[in-house]
């Protein structure tokens, strides 16, 4: 078993977490949770492309785009959890063979970046979903009144 770096795991979750690369780094290519990161990310990207192509009135894009936001938010949460895990606990879990390593400031920068990006994406996802929901309710009210 190889040494697993907390710094690298944090940055993989921060930069490519929505693709599950941090899970593959820690658990290998057979990790089912790593592969489950791909579908919501790809569906969300498809929703973004639909909205760019068809406009803001595309209902399928309304449903698909929040999947991307939630996937990005989950990967930022993973980066925060990895970065804030104490070194002793990290080494006990991922480096049981005794190759203890310590983390430095790069982990702190990764956690701060993940916190900023994660909070922004989560708030944007909630705002987008809420706006689309209320727009659909107004449209339904107009149809009923006519």
LINRALIN-V816212 format. One record per helix or strand of 3 or more residues. SS is the DSSP state (h for helix, s for strand). FROM is the first residue (numbers start at 1). TO is the last residue. If there is no record, write none. Layout:
<<SS/FROM/TO> <SS/FROM/TO>>
This chain:
<<h/6/19> <h/21/27> <h/32/54> <h/59/84> <h/87/94> <h/105/145>>
